[in-house]
Amino acid sequence: MRILVASHTYIVDLNCEKLRVLANLDPSIEVMVIVPKRWRPGGVQNKIIEPQAKTEGNFRIVPVGNFSENNQGILSFKPEVIGILKSFKPQVIQVEQGAKSIGYAELITLNKLLGLKAKNFFFTWWNLPYTNKFPISLLEKYNISQTDGAIVGNQDGADILRDHGYTKAIKVLPQLGVDEGLFAPKPQPELKEKLGIKPGEVVIGFVGRFVEEKGILTLLKALTELQQYDWKFLLLGRGVLQATIEEKAQEAGIKDRLIMVESVPHDEVTNYINVMDTLVLPSETTYKFKTLTAAGWKEQFGHVLIEAMACKVPVIGSDSGEIPYVIGEAGLVFPEGNVEGLKDCLEKVLISEELRAELGQKGYERAMEKYTNHAIAQEQLKFYESICHES
């Protein structure tokens, strides 16, 4: 099976591991990833990424000229993509830029005009209700009508696609898996000592942006009500709420229990997670409705959850977006924004080392079964095969 994947996501080599695994599941599989030749991540001024072509057996990365350098929805490719399609002759085309992507419409159309007869797939994370204006409404209608299979990063996104008229096959599957070689149980006695964590102190952890929608202030309030227990609060990240967190902790008399660490390289995050006795993702949904569109945020997945689970660190999460689906029965879930609910979850893990060990093991087993790059690649291949074999 010849699989062509197009997305700006894969300009980062770390993000390609799932597709490398996919290419090695069977000798008959070839995976070509086309990425933009130039990209500004997050639209950052003066920062340009120019990925290099790469061939590793049946896995290839091919940078292709692109028109937009910083907008996912209008990313499209220059005419050189035609020669690539003619030469590779894909049987599966997957564009990971969403249902309203111009690049997806472009490859759907070239698939037709070149007579390739490849099956069309797209990936989306979008999990908030929305209404389209013209001409975006026509673009999405065209893309959906030509789609053979959709891979969606969360259950809410699948429901929204159905609301927008998509009736064919859907697979709920994250875009990226966890590297179980990097994220694994590894005791960190030296790092604990460096951070000032004493024996017997339970480490409550948070990894992410210090912003309101991540629920970090709710977590701080819950911890403030649990001062009778011996704990430290380890925060890994950065954001606009840093000063507010420090001020509120000072007011509550728990400033000395805070350990704040600025964002570290991805391959070092695992060390800090392994210091934690539990990781908390207390995300809170925000909506700001406009006339014909919906703006806001809801947790699309929570990748840090599966990183912690792979390290056998028990997880606690709110019920925002995909979090409860990711955790399943392998952790604790509370109503988003509910201080009392979060406090109850925290108290359970604070008082019971046995519960921490039980949830850590359950989380590890769930991560290994569902969320490694190998597990996700296998599920993605099964989905392709089920649709390709229909015709």
KEKE-3310 file (N, C-alpha, C; in steps of 0.2 Angstrom, whole numbers, plus 5000, padded with zeros to 4 digits):
npx = (5004:5003:5005:5001:5005:5000:5005:5009:5013:5023:5035:5042:5054:5052:5038:5036:5037:5026:5022:5034:5034:5022:5026:5035:5027:5024:5032:5026:5021:5023:5027:5025:5028:5023:5028:5027:5039:5044:5040:5032:5032:5017:5016:5026:5036:5050:5055:5059:5056:5064:5062:5071:5074:5071:5075:5071:5072:5057:5051:5048:5052:5046:5049:5039:5036:5026:5011:5005:5013:5011:4998:4986:4974:4974:4985:4993:4999:5013:5014:5024:5020:5012:5020:5026:5015:5011:5022:5023:5011:5000:4989:4982:4978:4981:4977:4981:4975:4963:4945:4941:4951:4961:4972:4968:4957:4964:4972:4963:4956:4967:4970:4958:4959:4972:4969:4971:4964:4965:4961:4953:4957:4956:4963:4957:4958:4948:4936:4925:4909:4903:4899:4899:4904:4900:4913:4918:4909:4906:4918:4921:4910:4912:4925:4921:4911:4919:4927:4933:4937:4938:4949:4949:4954:4947:4932:4922:4925:4922:4908:4904:4908:4898:4887:4889:4886:4894:4894:4901:4914:4922:4936:4941:4956:4972:4983:4997:5007:5014:5031:5037:5050:5056:5047:5045:5045:5056:5066:5070:5080:5091:5087:5075:5081:5089:5078:5073:5064:5058:5060:5045:5037:5023:5022:5013:5009:5010:5010:5012:5005:5004:4990:4973:4963:4969:4966:4974:4973:4962:4967:4976:4968:4962:4973:4976:4967:4971:4981:4984:4991:5006:5014:5021:5021:5024:5027:5028:5033:5027:5020:5007:5001:5010:5015:5003:5000:5011:5008:4995:4998:5007:4998:4990:4998:5007:5017:5030:5029:5028:5036:5043:5047:5054:5050:5057:5068:5060:5065:5069:5058:5052:5060:5056:5042:5043:5047:5035:5021:5008:5000:4991:4979:4969:4960:4949:4935:4932:4921:4917:4905:4902:4894:4892:4901:4911:4921:4934:4939:4943:4949:4958:4965:4976:4990:5000:4995:4996:5009:5013:5006:5013:5024:5020:5014:5001:4986:4976:4961:4951:4934:4934:4933:4942:4948:4942:4940:4952:4958:4950:4946:4958:4962:4958:4944:4936:4923:4925:4932:4928:4931:4930:4927:4940:4948:4944:4948:4962:4964:4962:4973:4983:4982:4984:4995:4995:4984:4989:4999:4991:4983:4993:4999:4988:4986:4998:4997:4986:4991:5001:4994:4985:4991:5004:5016:5017:5005:4995:4999:4996:4982:4978:4982:4974:4962:4963:4965:4952:4944:4950:4948:4934:4931)
npy = (4994:5011:5026:5042:5056:5072:5087:5101:5097:5088:5093:5094:5083:5074:5072:5063:5049:5040:5038:5033:5021:5016:5014:5003:4992:4983:4975:4979:4991:5008:5024:5041:5057:5073:5089:5107:5118:5129:5136:5145:5143:5144:5156:5164:5179:5181:5168:5154:5138:5126:5111:5096:5085:5067:5050:5035:5019:5013:5024:5041:5059:5073:5089:5101:5115:5129:5139:5147:5151:5151:5148:5136:5132:5137:5132:5126:5118:5120:5119:5108:5097:5090:5082:5074:5066:5059:5051:5044:5038:5036:5026:5029:5044:5056:5071:5081:5093:5097:5098:5109:5113:5120:5114:5101:5100:5103:5092:5082:5086:5085:5071:5066:5072:5067:5054:5045:5037:5036:5033:5045:5054:5063:5072:5079:5090:5098:5102:5110:5117:5125:5137:5139:5152:5158:5158:5147:5137:5130:5125:5116:5107:5102:5095:5086:5078:5071:5063:5048:5042:5048:5053:5057:5067:5067:5062:5072:5080:5070:5069:5082:5083:5074:5082:5091:5085:5074:5057:5046:5034:5035:5037:5038:5044:5048:5061:5060:5048:5041:5041:5026:5022:5034:5040:5032:5022:5029:5031:5046:5050:5059:5071:5074:5077:5089:5097:5100:5091:5082:5065:5056:5067:5070:5072:5083:5086:5097:5100:5111:5125:5140:5146:5152:5143:5131:5127:5129:5138:5133:5121:5126:5132:5120:5113:5122:5120:5108:5108:5101:5089:5082:5088:5093:5105:5103:5113:5113:5122:5137:5154:5167:5168:5166:5175:5178:5165:5164:5174:5171:5159:5164:5171:5161:5154:5144:5146:5141:5128:5127:5122:5129:5126:5131:5129:5114:5105:5093:5080:5079:5081:5069:5066:5075:5072:5059:5062:5065:5061:5061:5067:5081:5086:5099:5105:5118:5122:5134:5146:5157:5164:5170:5179:5170:5161:5150:5154:5149:5137:5120:5105:5096:5084:5081:5077:5076:5068:5054:5053:5054:5042:5032:5033:5027:5035:5041:5048:5063:5071:5084:5084:5090:5091:5079:5073:5064:5052:5049:5045:5035:5021:5022:5032:5046:5057:5073:5085:5099:5114:5113:5115:5107:5094:5091:5093:5082:5071:5073:5071:5058:5052:5057:5051:5038:5027:5015:5016:5025:5017:5007:5015:5020:5008:5004:5015:5014:5002:5005:5015:5008:4999:5007:5020:5021:5025:5014:5006:5016:5017:5004:5004:5014:5009:4998:5005:5011:5000:4994:5002:5003:4990:4990:4993)
npz = (5000:4995:5003:5005:5015:5019:5028:5038:5051:5051:5049:5060:5066:5077:5077:5067:5070:5072:5058:5053:5060:5054:5041:5042:5046:5037:5023:5011:5012:5008:5014:5010:5015:5013:5015:5019:5011:5017:5033:5046:5062:5072:5067:5070:5070:5059:5062:5053:5047:5038:5032:5028:5014:5016:5016:5022:5021:5017:5021:5018:5018:5010:5006:4999:4988:4995:4996:5007:5022:5036:5039:5043:5037:5024:5019:5004:4990:4978:4960:4958:4965:4958:4949:4959:4964:4952:4950:4962:4964:4974:4984:4995:5001:5013:5021:5033:5038:5042:5040:5032:5024:5011:5005:5006:4997:4986:4984:4983:4971:4962:4963:4956:4943:4939:4938:4948:4957:4971:4988:4998:5013:5028:5042:5058:5072:5077:5089:5093:5091:5076:5063:5046:5034:5018:5006:5012:5017:5005:5002:5012:5011:4998:5001:5011:5004:4995:5003:5009:5021:5038:5050:5067:5080:5092:5102:5102:5090:5081:5082:5078:5065:5060:5062:5053:5041:5037:5032:5031:5035:5051:5061:5078:5084:5090:5083:5086:5094:5110:5114:5120:5123:5127:5136:5151:5166:5177:5190:5199:5209:5211:5204:5211:5224:5220:5217:5229:5236:5248:5257:5258:5255:5244:5227:5218:5201:5187:5170:5157:5149:5158:5159:5160:5155:5156:5169:5180:5191:5197:5202:5210:5220:5225:5231:5241:5250:5256:5265:5276:5273:5267:5255:5239:5225:5209:5195:5178:5165:5157:5157:5156:5168:5178:5188:5195:5200:5209:5218:5223:5229:5239:5247:5252:5260:5255:5247:5249:5245:5232:5217:5203:5186:5172:5155:5148:5137:5126:5128:5140:5148:5153:5164:5174:5175:5180:5193:5199:5209:5206:5191:5186:5175:5174:5164:5157:5148:5136:5129:5116:5108:5092:5078:5066:5069:5080:5093:5104:5116:5120:5128:5117:5117:5126:5128:5137:5147:5142:5141:5155:5159:5153:5160:5172:5181:5190:5184:5185:5179:5172:5166:5153:5136:5127:5138:5148:5140:5136:5148:5153:5163:5170:5178:5188:5187:5187:5188:5177:5182:5195:5211:5223:5218:5212:5223:5231:5223:5223:5237:5238:5232:5239:5251:5249:5245:5240:5231:5222:5216:5210:5201:5193:5187:5180:5171:5164:5157:5149:5141:5134:5127:5119:5115:5111:5098:5089:5092:5088:5074:5069:5071:5063:5050:5049:5048:5035:5027:5029:5022:5009:5005:5003:4990)
capx = (5000:5007:5002:5004:5002:5002:5004:5014:5014:5028:5041:5046:5056:5049:5031:5036:5038:5021:5022:5040:5032:5018:5030:5038:5023:5024:5037:5023:5019:5027:5024:5028:5026:5024:5028:5029:5047:5045:5035:5033:5028:5013:5016:5032:5040:5057:5057:5057:5058:5065:5064:5076:5071:5074:5073:5073:5069:5050:5048:5051:5049:5048:5047:5036:5034:5019:5009:5005:5019:5009:4991:4985:4968:4975:4991:4992:5006:5014:5013:5028:5016:5009:5025:5026:5009:5012:5028:5022:5004:4997:4983:4979:4980:4978:4979:4980:4974:4956:4939:4940:4958:4962:4977:4965:4953:4969:4974:4957:4955:4973:4968:4953:4962:4977:4966:4975:4959:4967:4956:4954:4956:4959:4963:4956:4957:4943:4931:4920:4903:4905:4895:4903:4901:4902:4913:4921:4904:4906:4924:4920:4905:4916:4929:4917:4908:4924:4931:4932:4937:4940:4952:4947:4958:4943:4925:4918:4926:4918:4901:4903:4908:4892:4882:4891:4884:4898:4891:4905:4918:4926:4940:4944:4963:4976:4988:5003:5008:5019:5037:5038:5057:5058:5043:5045:5046:5063:5067:5074:5082:5095:5083:5071:5086:5090:5072:5072:5059:5061:5057:5038:5033:5019:5023:5008:5013:5007:5014:5008:5005:5001:4984:4967:4960:4972:4963:4979:4970:4957:4971:4980:4963:4961:4978:4976:4962:4974:4988:4986:4995:5013:5015:5024:5017:5029:5024:5033:5030:5027:5014:5005:4998:5015:5015:4997:5001:5015:5005:4990:5002:5010:4992:4987:5004:5009:5023:5036:5028:5028:5042:5041:5052:5053:5049:5063:5068:5055:5068:5070:5051:5051:5063:5051:5036:5045:5048:5029:5017:5002:5000:4985:4977:4962:4958:4942:4932:4930:4917:4915:4901:4901:4888:4892:4907:4912:4928:4935:4944:4941:4954:4957:4967:4980:4996:5004:4992:4998:5016:5013:5003:5018:5029:5017:5012:4994:4983:4969:4960:4944:4930:4934:4934:4944:4952:4939:4941:4960:4960:4946:4946:4964:4964:4952:4941:4932:4920:4929:4931:4925:4937:4928:4928:4947:4951:4942:4953:4969:4965:4962:4980:4988:4982:4984:5001:4992:4979:4994:5002:4986:4981:4999:4999:4982:4988:5003:4994:4982:4995:5005:4989:4981:4993:5011:5016:5015:4998:4991:5000:4992:4975:4977:4983:4968:4956:4965:4963:4945:4941:4952:4945:4927:4929)
capy = (5000:5017:5030:5049:5060:5079:5091:5105:5094:5083:5097:5092:5076:5070:5070:5058:5043:5036:5037:5028:5014:5013:5012:4997:4987:4977:4977:4981:4998:5014:5031:5047:5063:5080:5095:5113:5119:5135:5137:5149:5140:5149:5163:5168:5183:5180:5161:5150:5131:5123:5104:5093:5079:5062:5044:5029:5013:5014:5031:5047:5065:5077:5096:5104:5122:5130:5146:5150:5149:5151:5147:5129:5131:5139:5129:5123:5116:5123:5113:5102:5092:5085:5077:5069:5062:5055:5047:5040:5034:5034:5022:5032:5051:5059:5077:5082:5100:5099:5097:5115:5114:5121:5109:5094:5101:5103:5085:5078:5087:5082:5064:5065:5074:5063:5047:5040:5033:5035:5035:5052:5054:5069:5072:5085:5090:5103:5100:5115:5119:5131:5138:5141:5157:5157:5152:5141:5132:5126:5121:5110:5103:5098:5090:5080:5074:5067:5059:5041:5041:5054:5052:5063:5066:5066:5061:5078:5081:5066:5072:5089:5081:5071:5087:5095:5081:5069:5051:5040:5031:5039:5033:5042:5042:5054:5062:5058:5044:5043:5037:5023:5022:5040:5041:5026:5023:5030:5034:5052:5053:5065:5077:5076:5081:5095:5101:5101:5087:5077:5059:5056:5072:5068:5077:5084:5089:5100:5101:5114:5132:5144:5150:5151:5138:5125:5126:5129:5142:5129:5116:5129:5132:5114:5112:5126:5117:5102:5109:5096:5084:5083:5088:5099:5106:5104:5115:5113:5126:5145:5157:5174:5167:5164:5180:5177:5159:5165:5179:5167:5154:5167:5173:5155:5152:5138:5147:5137:5121:5127:5122:5131:5125:5134:5123:5111:5101:5088:5073:5080:5081:5063:5066:5078:5068:5053:5065:5066:5055:5061:5072:5083:5091:5102:5110:5121:5124:5141:5147:5164:5164:5176:5178:5164:5156:5149:5154:5146:5131:5114:5101:5092:5077:5081:5072:5075:5062:5048:5053:5052:5035:5028:5033:5024:5041:5041:5054:5066:5075:5086:5081:5095:5088:5072:5070:5057:5047:5047:5042:5030:5019:5021:5037:5050:5062:5077:5090:5104:5120:5111:5114:5102:5088:5090:5091:5075:5067:5074:5068:5051:5050:5059:5047:5031:5025:5009:5019:5028:5012:5004:5019:5020:5002:5004:5020:5011:4996:5008:5019:5003:4996:5011:5026:5021:5026:5007:5005:5020:5016:4998:5006:5018:5005:4994:5009:5012:4993:4992:5006:5001:4984:4990:4994)
capz = (5000:4995:5007:5005:5020:5019:5034:5041:5057:5051:5048:5066:5065:5082:5076:5062:5073:5070:5051:5052:5062:5049:5035:5044:5048:5032:5018:5005:5013:5007:5016:5008:5019:5010:5020:5016:5011:5022:5038:5052:5067:5076:5064:5074:5065:5058:5063:5048:5047:5031:5033:5023:5012:5020:5014:5027:5018:5014:5023:5014:5019:5003:5006:4993:4988:4997:4996:5014:5027:5043:5041:5042:5033:5017:5016:4998:4987:4971:4954:4958:4969:4952:4947:4965:4964:4946:4951:4968:4963:4980:4985:5000:5002:5019:5022:5041:5039:5044:5035:5028:5021:5004:5003:5005:4991:4980:4983:4981:4964:4958:4963:4951:4937:4937:4938:4953:4961:4978:4993:5001:5020:5031:5050:5061:5079:5079:5093:5095:5086:5071:5057:5040:5030:5011:5002:5016:5017:4999:5002:5017:5008:4993:5004:5015:4999:4992:5008:5010:5028:5042:5057:5071:5086:5098:5100:5100:5083:5076:5083:5075:5058:5058:5062:5046:5035:5035:5034:5029:5040:5055:5066:5083:5085:5091:5078:5088:5100:5115:5113:5126:5124:5131:5142:5154:5173:5178:5196:5198:5216:5211:5202:5217:5229:5217:5217:5236:5238:5254:5257:5261:5252:5238:5222:5213:5195:5181:5164:5152:5149:5164:5157:5164:5152:5158:5175:5185:5197:5201:5205:5216:5226:5228:5235:5247:5255:5258:5268:5282:5270:5266:5247:5235:5219:5204:5189:5172:5159:5158:5154:5158:5175:5183:5194:5199:5204:5215:5223:5227:5234:5245:5251:5255:5264:5252:5242:5250:5243:5225:5213:5196:5182:5165:5150:5146:5131:5126:5130:5148:5152:5156:5170:5178:5176:5184:5200:5201:5212:5202:5186:5185:5169:5176:5159:5158:5142:5136:5123:5115:5102:5087:5074:5062:5070:5087:5095:5111:5117:5124:5128:5111:5119:5133:5126:5143:5150:5140:5143:5162:5160:5150:5166:5177:5185:5190:5182:5187:5174:5172:5160:5147:5130:5127:5144:5151:5135:5136:5155:5154:5170:5172:5182:5191:5183:5191:5184:5176:5186:5202:5216:5228:5215:5212:5230:5233:5219:5226:5244:5238:5230:5244:5257:5248:5241:5236:5225:5217:5212:5206:5195:5189:5183:5175:5166:5160:5153:5144:5137:5130:5123:5115:5114:5108:5090:5086:5093:5084:5067:5068:5070:5056:5045:5049:5045:5028:5024:5029:5017:5003:5003:5001:4983)
cpx = (5004:5003:5005:5001:5005:5000:5010:5017:5021:5035:5045:5047:5052:5042:5031:5036:5032:5021:5028:5038:5027:5021:5034:5034:5022:5028:5033:5020:5025:5024:5028:5024:5028:5023:5030:5037:5048:5039:5037:5029:5024:5013:5022:5036:5047:5060:5054:5060:5058:5067:5068:5072:5075:5071:5076:5069:5062:5047:5052:5048:5051:5045:5045:5034:5027:5018:5008:5010:5017:5002:4989:4980:4970:4982:4990:4999:5007:5014:5018:5025:5013:5014:5026:5021:5009:5017:5026:5016:5001:4991:4979:4982:4977:4981:4977:4980:4967:4951:4939:4947:4958:4967:4973:4961:4958:4971:4968:4956:4961:4972:4963:4956:4968:4975:4969:4971:4961:4961:4958:4953:4959:4959:4961:4956:4951:4937:4926:4915:4905:4900:4899:4900:4903:4908:4916:4915:4904:4913:4923:4915:4908:4921:4926:4914:4913:4928:4928:4932:4940:4943:4952:4951:4954:4936:4921:4919:4922:4910:4899:4903:4901:4886:4883:4889:4888:4895:4895:4909:4922:4930:4943:4951:4967:4981:4995:5003:5013:5025:5039:5045:5059:5054:5042:5047:5054:5064:5072:5077:5086:5091:5078:5075:5087:5084:5070:5066:5062:5057:5050:5034:5029:5020:5017:5010:5008:5012:5010:5009:5001:4996:4978:4963:4963:4970:4968:4977:4966:4961:4974:4975:4962:4966:4979:4972:4965:4980:4989:4990:5002:5014:5019:5021:5022:5025:5030:5030:5031:5021:5012:5003:5004:5015:5009:4997:5005:5012:4999:4993:5004:5004:4990:4992:5007:5015:5029:5035:5028:5036:5041:5048:5050:5053:5056:5063:5064:5058:5069:5063:5050:5054:5059:5045:5037:5046:5041:5025:5010:5003:4993:4984:4970:4959:4951:4940:4930:4926:4916:4912:4901:4895:4887:4897:4907:4919:4929:4940:4941:4947:4953:4960:4970:4985:5000:5001:4995:5006:5017:5011:5009:5024:5026:5015:5005:4991:4977:4967:4953:4941:4929:4937:4936:4947:4949:4940:4948:4961:4956:4945:4953:4967:4958:4950:4936:4928:4924:4927:4929:4930:4936:4929:4936:4950:4950:4947:4960:4970:4965:4969:4985:4988:4984:4990:4999:4988:4984:4997:4997:4984:4987:5000:4994:4983:4993:5001:4990:4986:4999:5000:4986:4985:5001:5010:5014:5008:4994:4993:4996:4985:4974:4978:4976:4962:4957:4962:4956:4941:4943:4949:4938:4926:4932)
cpy = (5006:5023:5037:5053:5067:5083:5095:5102:5091:5087:5096:5085:5071:5068:5065:5051:5038:5034:5032:5021:5011:5010:5005:4991:4981:4980:4980:4988:5003:5020:5036:5053:5069:5085:5101:5115:5125:5135:5141:5146:5145:5156:5167:5172:5181:5173:5157:5143:5129:5116:5102:5087:5073:5055:5039:5023:5015:5020:5036:5053:5070:5084:5098:5111:5124:5138:5150:5147:5149:5150:5140:5128:5132:5136:5125:5122:5119:5117:5107:5096:5087:5080:5071:5064:5057:5050:5042:5035:5032:5030:5025:5039:5054:5066:5079:5090:5102:5098:5103:5117:5115:5116:5102:5095:5101:5096:5080:5079:5084:5074:5062:5066:5070:5055:5042:5035:5031:5036:5041:5051:5061:5068:5079:5084:5094:5100:5105:5116:5125:5131:5141:5147:5155:5160:5146:5135:5127:5122:5115:5105:5098:5093:5084:5076:5069:5063:5052:5039:5047:5051:5058:5062:5065:5065:5067:5080:5077:5068:5078:5087:5078:5077:5091:5090:5075:5062:5045:5038:5036:5035:5038:5040:5048:5054:5059:5053:5046:5038:5033:5021:5028:5041:5034:5027:5023:5034:5040:5054:5059:5072:5079:5080:5088:5100:5103:5097:5082:5071:5059:5062:5069:5074:5078:5088:5092:5101:5105:5122:5135:5149:5148:5144:5131:5123:5126:5133:5137:5124:5120:5130:5126:5112:5116:5124:5110:5102:5105:5090:5086:5083:5094:5099:5108:5106:5116:5116:5134:5148:5164:5173:5166:5168:5179:5170:5160:5169:5175:5162:5158:5169:5167:5152:5145:5139:5143:5129:5121:5126:5123:5130:5127:5128:5121:5107:5095:5081:5074:5080:5075:5063:5069:5075:5062:5056:5065:5060:5055:5067:5074:5088:5093:5107:5112:5124:5131:5142:5155:5164:5170:5175:5172:5159:5155:5149:5152:5140:5126:5109:5096:5084:5077:5076:5071:5069:5056:5047:5051:5045:5031:5028:5030:5029:5041:5048:5056:5071:5078:5083:5086:5091:5081:5069:5064:5051:5044:5043:5036:5028:5019:5027:5040:5056:5066:5082:5097:5111:5119:5110:5108:5095:5086:5089:5084:5070:5067:5071:5061:5048:5052:5054:5040:5030:5019:5011:5022:5023:5008:5008:5020:5014:5002:5009:5017:5006:5000:5012:5014:5000:5001:5017:5026:5022:5019:5006:5009:5019:5009:5000:5010:5014:5000:4998:5010:5005:4992:4996:5005:4995:4984:4990:4988)
cpz = (5000:4998:5007:5010:5019:5025:5036:5048:5057:5049:5054:5066:5071:5081:5070:5064:5071:5063:5049:5054:5057:5043:5036:5046:5043:5026:5012:5006:5012:5010:5014:5012:5015:5015:5017:5017:5016:5027:5044:5057:5071:5073:5067:5069:5065:5060:5057:5048:5040:5032:5027:5021:5015:5017:5019:5025:5015:5017:5020:5017:5013:5005:4999:4993:4990:4997:5002:5018:5034:5044:5038:5037:5026:5015:5010:4995:4980:4966:4955:4962:4963:4950:4953:4965:4958:4947:4957:4967:4969:4980:4990:5001:5008:5020:5029:5042:5041:5038:5030:5024:5013:5001:5002:4999:4985:4979:4981:4973:4960:4958:4957:4944:4934:4936:4942:4956:4968:4983:4997:5009:5023:5039:5052:5069:5082:5083:5096:5089:5082:5066:5052:5036:5022:5010:5006:5017:5011:4999:5007:5014:5002:4996:5008:5010:4996:4997:5009:5017:5032:5048:5061:5078:5093:5097:5099:5093:5079:5076:5078:5067:5056:5058:5055:5040:5033:5037:5033:5036:5044:5060:5071:5085:5085:5085:5080:5094:5105:5113:5120:5128:5128:5137:5145:5161:5174:5185:5196:5205:5216:5209:5208:5222:5226:5217:5224:5239:5243:5254:5261:5258:5245:5233:5218:5207:5190:5176:5159:5152:5155:5161:5160:5161:5154:5165:5181:5191:5201:5205:5211:5222:5229:5233:5241:5252:5258:5261:5274:5279:5268:5258:5245:5228:5214:5197:5184:5167:5160:5155:5158:5166:5180:5189:5198:5203:5210:5220:5227:5231:5240:5250:5255:5260:5261:5247:5243:5247:5235:5222:5206:5192:5175:5160:5148:5140:5131:5129:5137:5152:5155:5163:5176:5180:5181:5192:5203:5204:5208:5197:5186:5179:5171:5171:5160:5151:5142:5129:5122:5108:5098:5083:5070:5064:5078:5088:5102:5111:5121:5123:5122:5113:5126:5132:5133:5147:5148:5141:5151:5163:5158:5156:5172:5183:5185:5188:5185:5182:5175:5166:5154:5141:5130:5133:5147:5147:5135:5143:5156:5161:5173:5176:5186:5187:5187:5186:5183:5180:5193:5207:5221:5225:5214:5218:5232:5229:5222:5233:5243:5236:5235:5250:5256:5243:5237:5230:5220:5213:5208:5200:5190:5184:5178:5169:5161:5155:5147:5139:5132:5125:5117:5112:5112:5101:5087:5086:5088:5076:5065:5067:5064:5050:5044:5046:5038:5025:5024:5023:5010:5000:5001:4994:4979)
residu = (MET:ARG:ILE:LEU:VAL:ALA:SER:HIS:THR:TYR:ILE:VAL:ASP:LEU:ASN:CYS:GLU:LYS:LEU:ARG:VAL:LEU:ALA:ASN:LEU:ASP:PRO:SER:ILE:GLU:VAL:MET:VAL:ILE:VAL:PRO:LYS:ARG:TRP:ARG:PRO:GLY:GLY:VAL:GLN:ASN:LYS:ILE:ILE:GLU:PRO:GLN:ALA:LYS:THR:GLU:GLY:ASN:PHE:ARG:ILE:VAL:PRO:VAL:GLY:ASN:PHE:SER:GLU:ASN:ASN:GLN:GLY:ILE:LEU:SER:PHE:LYS:PRO:GLU:VAL:ILE:GLY:ILE:LEU:LYS:SER:PHE:LYS:PRO:GLN:VAL:ILE:GLN:VAL:GLU:GLN:GLY:ALA:LYS:SER:ILE:GLY:TYR:ALA:GLU:LEU:ILE:THR:LEU:ASN:LYS:LEU:LEU:GLY:LEU:LYS:ALA:LYS:ASN:PHE:PHE:PHE:THR:TRP:TRP:ASN:LEU:PRO:TYR:THR:ASN:LYS:PHE:PRO:ILE:SER:LEU:LEU:GLU:LYS:TYR:ASN:ILE:SER:GLN:THR:ASP:GLY:ALA:ILE:VAL:GLY:ASN:GLN:ASP:GLY:ALA:ASP:ILE:LEU:ARG:ASP:HIS:GLY:TYR:THR:LYS:ALA:ILE:LYS:VAL:LEU:PRO:GLN:LEU:GLY:VAL:ASP:GLU:GLY:LEU:PHE:ALA:PRO:LYS:PRO:GLN:PRO:GLU:LEU:LYS:GLU:LYS:LEU:GLY:ILE:LYS:PRO:GLY:GLU:VAL:VAL:ILE:GLY:PHE:VAL:GLY:ARG:PHE:VAL:GLU:GLU:LYS:GLY:ILE:LEU:THR:LEU:LEU:LYS:ALA:LEU:THR:GLU:LEU:GLN:GLN:TYR:ASP:TRP:LYS:PHE:LEU:LEU:LEU:GLY:ARG:GLY:VAL:LEU:GLN:ALA:THR:ILE:GLU:GLU:LYS:ALA:GLN:GLU:ALA:GLY:ILE:LYS:ASP:ARG:LEU:ILE:MET:VAL:GLU:SER:VAL:PRO:HIS:ASP:GLU:VAL:THR:ASN:TYR:ILE:ASN:VAL:MET:ASP:THR:LEU:VAL:LEU:PRO:SER:GLU:THR:THR:TYR:LYS:PHE:LYS:THR:LEU:THR:ALA:ALA:GLY:TRP:LYS:GLU:GLN:PHE:GLY:HIS:VAL:LEU:ILE:GLU:ALA:MET:ALA:CYS:LYS:VAL:PRO:VAL:ILE:GLY:SER:ASP:SER:GLY:GLU:ILE:PRO:TYR:VAL:ILE:GLY:GLU:ALA:GLY:LEU:VAL:PHE:PRO:GLU:GLY:ASN:VAL:GLU:GLY:LEU:LYS:ASP:CYS:LEU:GLU:LYS:VAL:LEU:ILE:SER:GLU:GLU:LEU:ARG:ALA:GLU:LEU:GLY:GLN:LYS:GLY:TYR:GLU:ARG:ALA:MET:GLU:LYS:TYR:THR:ASN:HIS:ALA:ILE:ALA:GLN:GLU:GLN:LEU:LYS:PHE:TYR:GLU:SER:ILE:CYS:HIS:GLU:SER)
# end
